[in-house]
């Protein structure tokens, strides 16, 4: 693992090695020398120096490089899929879908090259105009998570670079290989020296330094709420713009008239996709009392049939590391101690062969936990869901909204009036009605409350990387009408 700083691939100069263990079998995959603060400073300096020339290029010129990177990735996509599987533990199908997402993001944002428009606003008289330009911020620090290690890199790099910003990319220390591979493709596509820099290492050592640096104009981060709060505090010293996608605790609501087969299938995806390690994962299940017992039984039966492992035929992979596995076990233990009942799962599965020591946890459904329990209030980030019975739409809306997070939510119903009411009353950035996710490139991925601020995706996501600059012009040729006191000062 090497760093890419000011156009050169170099070793990190940090104080210690970062070790990466395989999620599928627990064995050491590799280790690398972490970047140091001096490396981070050099990367920021490189982006700062490269910004003037890069921002002077047209968006069409910049988009050509993004298109070229997309073509290079597409030709060798199997390499990236293997890295994602190795580092993250995703099953084959999920790795393929993630690389599909990378290509879609790059294609989508590059197509905006001729669609970034400012405005001309009327002044206070016929000879005055206000030109409002959309201009890049400057140096962007992009901090990406481990759960979608390739897709999140693409979702941040493409709009930031297209807008004319320069970027320091810092991926999770659990999955730096995917980011490194993608950076190489951007370099191969012809990205000028200094425009994109890549450093890897522990966030606890590099994060605060990066986000508080005086030359950093914008920070974009996907990760935990606690990390986001720390970034807000540190970045305030420089008043950097923030794009933060943080925690989620998605409610999955099933009304009594729902298409049960469709709801079951979607819930299986929303809960077990990437082993539940997704910000939009279903984490709270609210089912109408008329179908509660039947739905729980059928979902438990479906969950029981899922196969775990690393083979091409597996339905679900492992958790990212030993710490995540321990955290899931603690969450389930706490739920049981508080009186909740495990319907299915609640343990590590008994696996054999090369996955016996992997970080796997069985699909788990828990009922009879209270609304204020940790199971219903704290983000689990694993293949565990709490189920609760509801008897009215008022109760459903109230409990669904009872969360400090507000990213994704789901509703299954055939009642169009209820669907429309939910669209108005559910206070989440995304509501999926009678369908699964994930979010589309043309959708604006954002949340309420502790889920963060700003957002990504769509034209609104591109504009997060652009600042509105106002230029006032008077072309009348006449002497300006300045108040008397000021006129005296000018004589």
N, C-alpha and C positions, 0 to 999 in steps of 0.2 A: 504494500500500500504506500503510494507516494502522494505528496501534496503537489498541486499545480498552482504556482505563484509567479506572477508576472511573466507568463509564457514559458516557464521551465518546470519540469517534473523533478521534485527534490524530496529528500527524506525529511521527516518531521524532526524537530529538535526539542521535543518535550522531555520531561524528566523520567517518564516511564513508558512501558509498553502497554498497549491495549490488547487484551485477549478476547477473541471471538469464539464462542462455543456453538456447535451445531444444535439447533432446536430439535432435530429429529433423533439424534442419538447421544447428545450430551458431550461429544468429543470435541477437542480443540480443533478448530478449523484453521486459524492463522492468528498471528499477532503482528502488530505494527507499532512503530514509534509515533507517538502522538505529536501533533503540531504544538508548538510553543506559543506563548503570547507574542514573541518576536515574529514568528511565522504569520500569526494573525495580523499583526501590524503591517508587515510587508505586503500581505494580500490586500488589505484595505488601501494602503498607499498606491498599489498598482491600479486598483479600480478608480481611485480618485484621479490619478494622472491620465488614465485612459478615457475618462468620461467626456472631456471636451470634444475629441475627434469622433467618438462613437455617437454622441448625441447629435452631432452635426450631420450625420448620415440620414438619409431619408428612411422612413419606415419601410418603404419598398426594398431598399438595399438591405436593411436589417432582416426583413422577412425572408429574403433569398437564402440567408445562412440558416435560418430556422428550418426552411423547407429542405435544404440540403442535409441538415442533421437528421431530419425525419427520414429521408431516403436511406441514409447510411444505417440508421437504427433498424429500419424495416428489412434491409438486406441481411442483417446479422442478428435478427431478433432472438433466435434460439440461444445465443450466447447470454443475452440479458435474462431470458427466462431461467436459465440454469443458475445464474447468480442469485436471482430472487428466491428460487427454490432452496438453494444452499444456505443463504444467509437468514431468510425469513421463515423457512419451513413450509411455505405455501404448497398446497397440492398442485399438480401440473395444470389443471384447468384454471385455477385462480391466477397462477403465474402468467398464463397465456392471456387471460383477461386483463391483467394489469399492464402488460406490454401493449395490448390493444388500446388501453387508456392513454399510455404515453404517446402513441402515434396520433390518436384522436386529438389530444391536447395541443400537440405541436401543429397539426394541420389547422385546427380551429383558430388558434391565435395568429398564425402566419397569415391567414385569410383576411385579417383585420388591417392589413398594411395600408389600404386606401380608404379605411372607414373611420379613422381617428380624426374627428372634426372639432374645431373650435367654433366660436360664435362672434358675430358682430352685433353690438347692442347700440341703439340710438343714444346719443348724448342729449344734453339739455337744450341744444338748438340744432338747426339743420347742418351746421358746419362742423359738428363734433361727433365723433364715434368712439366707441370702446371696443377694442379688439381683444377678445379673450382667447388666449392660446393655451393649448394643453402641452405642457413641457415635462420632461422626466425629472425625477427628484435628484438623482445622482447615484451615490454608492448605496446599494441595497445589500443587507445581510439576510440570506435565506437559510432558515434552520428547518430541516425536514425530518419527519418521523420515521420510525422503523416499520410501521405496519403496512405502509404502501411505499416502499423505499425508492421505487422508480417513478411511479405515477406522480407523487408529490413533488419530486424534483422537476419534472416536466411542467407541472401546473404552476410552479413559481418562476422557473427560468424563462419560459416562453413569453408571458406577458411583460415581465420585467425587462427583458432584452428588446422585445419589439418596441416598447415604449421609449427606449433609448437610455435606460439605466445600465450601470455596470454592477456586477454581482460578486459577492463572496459567498460561496455555498458551503454550509457546514451541516452535513448529514448526521443522523444518529450514529453513535459509535457501535451500535448493534448491527448496522447495515450500510457501511460506507462503500462496499464494493459496487453496488448498483449505481451510486452517484458517480464514483470514479469512472466507471465504464461509459456513462452518459456524457460526462465532461469530455472524455476523449473523442467522442463523436462530434461534439460541438467544435472542438479544436480542429478536427479533421475537416469539418465543413467550412473552415476558413474564418473562424471568429478571431478578430485581432488580439494581439498581445495585451494582457491586462484587463480585458473586458470581463472575463469570467475567471475567477480564482476559486480553488478548491482546497479546503483544509479539513482534516479529520482528527478526532480526538474526543475526550470526555467533555460533555457540555458543562459540567461543574467547574472545569478548569478554563474553558475558552469562552463560554457563553456571556458572562458578565462583561468581559473585556470587549467582545465584539459589539454588543448592543449599546454600550456606553461610550464608544469611541467618537470623538468629536467630528470625524469625517463621515460618519454614517448618517445618511439622510432618512432611510426607511428600513424597518425590520419586518420581515414576514416570517411567521413561525406557526407550525402545526404541532401541537403537543398537549401536555397536561395543563390544567388550569393553574396549578401552583407555579409552573414554569412561566406561564403567561403573565401572572401577577408579578413575578420577579423581574421579567423583561420590562413591564410597564414602569416599575420603580427605577430600574437602572437606566432605561432609555430616556427618562424624563430629564436627566441632566443635560441632554443634548436636544431635547424636544423632537426626537425622531418620530416620523409617522409610523404607525403600527398596523399590521394586518395579522390578526391572531385568531386561529381556529383552535379552540380548546376542547374541554370535555363535553360529553354527551350522555344522556340517560333517556333514550328514546322510548316513549310509550307505544305499545302496539295494541290498538283497540279493535275488538271484534264485537259488532252489534248482532242482535239476535237473528237478523235477516241475512247475514253475510253468506256468501258462497263459501262454505266451509272448506271444500277441497282447495280452492284458490288461496284462502287465508292460511291454511296449514302449510301449503307449499311455500308461500311467501315468508311465513314466519321462520321456517327452517332455513331459508336463505338469510333473512335478516338477523337471525340469531347465530348461526353457525358458519357464516361466511368469514373466512380468515380466522376461524376458531373464536369468533366473537370479538376479535381485536380490531374493532372499527368504531369510529366516532358516531356513525349512524346505526350501529347495531341495536336491535330491539333488546331492551333491558327490563322493561316492565310490561307485563301482559294483563290487560283489563278485558274481561270477557263477560258478556251479558249472562245473567243468572239462568236464563232459559236454556242456554247451550253450554254452560260452564263445564259440567262434569263430562259431557260427551267430547267437547273440544280438548280438554286436558288429557283424557284417555287416548284420543287419536293422536295428539301431538307427542305424547310419551311413546306410543307405539312407533311413530315415525322416527323419533329420536333414537330409539333403541336399534333401529335398522342401519343407522349410519356406521360406516367403517372408518376407523382411524388408522393413519399411517402415512408413509411417504411414497407409496406406489402410485402409478398412474390411475389406478381404480379407486383410490381412497376418497372418502367424502369429506374428511376434515383432517387438517394437519395439527401440529403442536402449538403451544404457546411459545413466545419469543425466547424466554430464558428461565433459569431456575427461580429467579426472584418473582417473576410473573406467576409461575406455578404455585409458589408458596403463598402469594397474595390471594389467589383464587381459593386455595384450601382454607385460608383463614376466614375469608368472606362467607364461605359455606358453613364452616364451623360456628361462626357467630350467629348465622341465621337459625341454625338448628338449636343452639343454646337459648335463643330467644323464643322458641316454641314453634318455629316453622317446620313443615314436613317435606321431606324429599320424596318426590313422585318418581323420579328416575335419576340415576347418576349419583353425583355427590362424592366422587372418588377418582383416583387415578385408574385408568383402565389397565387390565393385565394384557400386555403385549409381549410378543416374543421376537427373536431375531435381532436385526440391527436397530430396531426402534424401541427396544425394551427399556432403554434408559433415556428416552427422549422426554421432552417436557409436555406430555399429553395429559389432558383432563377430559373425562367423559362428559358428553352432553347432559346437562343437568336442568331439571325443572323442579321448582320449589313452590309450595302453596302455603297459605295461612300465615304469611308474614304480614306485619302491619304496614300501613302506608308510611309511617315515620321510621321504619326500620332501615338499617344500612342497606339492606338488599334493594329497597325501593328508592333510596335517596343518594347513595354513593355509586359512582361509576365502577362497574365490575370488570369490564374489558376482558371477557372470557366467555366460554360456552355455558353460561349460567343465566337463568331467567326466573324471576319471581312472578307468580300468577295470582290474580285477585279477581273476585266476583264483583260485578257492578249491576245495579238494578235500574238505573235511569241515566238519561243522557246528561243531566246536570251533574250527577256523581262522576260520570266518566270524564267530562270536561274538567271538573274541579280537580280530580286526582291526577289526570294527565298533566295539567298545568302546574301541579304541586311539585316543582323541581327547581333546583338552583341552575340547572342547565336548560338549554333551549335550542338544540340543533335540529334533529330529525324526529318525525313522528309518523305513525301509520294508522290508517282507519280502513276497516272493511265493513261495507254496508251497501245495500241496494236502494236505500232511501236517499234520493237526490237532495231532499230538503235537509236531511241530517248532514249529508256531505257538505252542503253549502254552509250550513251553520258551523260546522267544524272548521271550515276554511276561515271563518271570521273569528272564532273563539279560541282555537288552539294557538297558543303563543309560542310557536316554534318557527325557526327559519325555513323549515321544509316540512310539508305534509304530503305523504304518499297515500292516495286514496285508491284502494283496490289494485295496488300494484307494488312491486318491489323497487328498491333503489338500484344502483347508486345514483348520485346526482349527475346530471348531464353537463357537458362542457358549456352548453349555452344557457344553463341555469346558474343563478347566483347562489353560491354556497355560503350561507351565513347563519348566524344564530342569535338568540336572545340571552339576556342575563349573563351568567358566568361562562357561557360558551365562547365569549370573546368579542371582538369588534371588527368592523369592516367585513370583507369577504372575498371570495375568489370565484372565477367563472363568469361567463357572459361579458357583454360590453361593460357592465358595471365593474367587473373584476379587473378588466384592463385599465379602467379609469382610476382604480385604486393606486396604480403605479404612475399616474400622471397628475401634475399639479396645475391648477388653473392660474394663469398669469394674465393680468390686465394691462393693456396699453391704451392710454387716452390720447386722442389725436384731434387737434383743431387745424383744419386746412383752409380757413377763411382768409388768411393773410392779414387780418385786422389785429389791432392792438387788443390784448385781452382786457376784459372789464374786471380790474382788480379793485377791491375796496379802497376807499380814500386813504386810510391810514397806511396801507401797504404801498400806495402810489407815492406818498411822501417819502417813504423809506427808500424807494428806488430812484429818486431824483438826485 
